[in-house]
């Protein structure tokens, strides 16, 4: 794999990130080394995840308000993290970079959630922030979730799976990120219309899939994206030298694998769409914790194949642990418009997943991971 090819890839899936770029020497603080770097990161990831899980008037209110807002923000999160690589925050220095990017993400969340609500015929600016609007039909959850989820999965497909190709052939990374967000929205809208029978500014009609089924398929595809392009850094596709062949194989496997997973779990085993969505969300959260937060935590002497196997096994263990721990909490609560299983999916996909991406890919693990002050001055 050439250096030029690596430069075109999103940083998270570049093969040259598989090994530590900088060995942990005496000039590096303990908290700048894995696994302590990941442990320190949990001190920021967990509070942010808890806020997204319960801060909007409790668990149900947070599900109804934050689930759409966070999901609609995710294409912009992916743009900043994987296209812009933290720009424009990089212009402000490490202490302010994450804050500047977070403000941009919050604004995008409100704008895109409002747009999404309008497209599905539920437009009400007040209802975007109100978990229990006076007219329940104006609530953004769950009506807007299929459109929001489709936009994010399409963005990851354009970004991680397709390695920015072919967008980067025509425009640079900054413009390419914006173009990809627009393309992701177009793809999401087309899928929503074709598969759910949606009519812009009117709502869903009679389609091939229900909103819940569509969301479950999307989340299964997302699980494959995280598995292959975060946990395994694009392996085995990165072994294919020709970009066109690599592009085709990666897209077919990630999309086909996600669809096949849904068929097996939902159709063959009989799980309902909400359960499928939550189980796939558990895997996504586990994969981001293991593959991003604790990136390079394994001993450097381990063979690559062993790292991949252990990373996948740990992801499954974390996913199962998160699922049953959160479900135990959710089952102890009272629900009216939402449900326990929906909340678990929101916490894993949106609260945990987003907080990990914000800390690692956008905040650049601030304030951890720095050399000791006396080493900086020497």
CORZI-V540416 format. One line per field, one symbol per residue. ss: DSSP state (A for helix, B for strand, O for the rest). psi: psi as a letter, one per 30 degrees, with the letter a starting at -180 (. if undefined). burial: + if it has 16 or more other ideal C-beta (glycine too) atoms within 10 Angstrom, else -. A space follows every 50 residues. Layout:
ss=???
psi=???
burial=???
This chain:
ss=OOAAAAAAOOAAAOAAAOOOOOOOOOOBOAAAOOOAAAAAAAAAAAAAAA AAAAOOOOAAAAAAAAAAAAAAAAAAAAAAAAAOOOOOAAAAOAAAAAAA AAAAAAAAAAAAAAAAAAAOOOOOAAAAAOOOOOOAAAOOOOOOAAAAAA AAAAAAAAAAAOOOOOAAAOOOAAAAAAAAAAAAAAAAAAAAAAAAOOBO OOBOOOOOOOAAAAAAAAAAAAAAAAAAAAAOOOOOAAAOOOAAAAAAAA AAAAAAAAAAAAAAAAAAOOOOAAAAAAAAAAAAAAAAAAAAAOOOOOOO OOOAAAAAAAAAAAAAAAAAAAAAAAAAAAAOOOOOOOOAAAAAAAAAAA AAAAAAAAAAAAOOOOOOOOBOAAAAAO
psi=kleeeefflkefgkeffelkfjljafgklefgkkffeeeeeffeeeeeee efeffhgaeeeeefefeeeeeffeeeeeeeefefhfkgffffleffeeee eeeeeeeeeeeeeeeeeeegghkjeefegjfilejfffkfkgefeeeeee eeeeeeefdeeghgkgeffflaeeeeeeeeeeeeeeeeeeeeeeffgkjk geakbjaelleeeeeeeeeeeeeeeeeefeeghgkgfffjekeeeeeeee eeeeeeeeeeeeeeeeeefgkleeeeeeeeeeeeeeeeeefeehkgflkf fkleeeeeeeeeeeeeeeeeeeeeeeeeeefflkkdealeeeeeeeeeee eeeeeeeeeefefhgkglgllkefeef.
burial=-----+--++-++++--+-----+---++-++++-+++-+++-++--++- -+++-+--++++++++++++++++++++++++++++--+----+--++-+ ++-++--++--+++-++-++++++--++-++-+----+++++++++++++ ++++++++++++++--++----+--++-+++-+++-+++-+++-++-+-- ---+--+-+-+++++++++++++++++++++++++-++-+-----++--+ --+++-++--++--++----+-++++++++++++++++++++++++++-- ------++--++-++--++--++--++-++-------+++++++++++++ ++++++++++++++++-++---------
